């Protein structure tokens, strides 16, 4: 159901993005997630919300962006959720009804302490994989260390280019997902 809510959508590829810099893990990321989770819950009510991405894995370096995964039981409610997040200062980058994925980011563009929100239908493939990847790295510190080293090498190789950096990590990420049990019967 489309509730007709208005929301702003911006292009995904922003030519003004700064080159990637990696930041060491700090517990401040957990604190920032908790604060933002509380702010979002006040506006949208209780949601299935998770801290994912590099800032959710102790000891793992990353871009310093706090990634938040939101699972909706009914993905058709995404327009209303995105509109309320826009009121909190988030910018809707895209809504993809086919893949049941909506991506929003905070208006702050410091590279450290920004927020990205990934809304998926609860239980869809991407939702499950984000949690599997995070949990696997949390439970396998040696693998998390290898991933941190790989990220440093890929950052140098990509010269900070975001798209190239992400593409250079894809095979490794897929390998972790296989180890974690993704796509296994």
C-alpha positions, 0 to 999 in steps of 0.5 A, a space after each residue: 500500500 502506498 500511503 502517498 507520503 512525500 519524500 525527497 530522492 537524490 541521485 545515488 552517485 554524488 560527484 561531490 563525495 570525498 575520497 574514502 578514508 579508513 578510521 580505526 574502530 572505536 566504541 563511540 560508534 556503538 554509542 552513536 548507533 544507540 543515540 540514533 536508534 533512539 531518535 529514529 524510534 521516537 519518530 517512527 516507533 519500534 522497528 526491527 533495527 540493527 547496527 551493521 557494517 564495519 562500525 558494528 564490528 569491534 576492532 574493524 577499521 572502516 569509513 566511520 559511517 554508522 550503518 543501520 539496517 531496518 527490516 520492515 514486515 510490509 515493505 509497502 510501508 517504505 514510503 511513509 518510513 522514508 518520509 519520516 526519516 526525511 523529517 529527521 534530516 535523512 536524504 533518500 538516495 533511492 527506493 527500489 521496490 523490486 529488490 525491496 531496498 531503500 537507502 538513505 543517508 544523513 545530511 552530514 558529510 564529514 566521512 566520520 560519524 555519518 549515518 546510512 540507513 538500509 531499509 529492506 523487507 525483513 528476511 529478504 536476501 540482502 537483509 539476511 546477508 548484512 546480518 550474516 556478514 556482521 555476525 561472522 566477523 564479530 565471531 571470527 576475530 582473525 577473519 575480521 583482522 584479515 578483512 581490515 588488512 584487505 580494506 587497507 590494501 584495497 583503499 591504496 589500490 583504489 586511491 580512495 575511489 568509493 566505487 572501485 574500493 567497493 568493487 575490489 572487496 566484492 569477491 572477499 565479501 562473497 567468500 565471507 558470506 559463503 563461509 557464514 552460510 549464505 545461499 546454503 540449502 
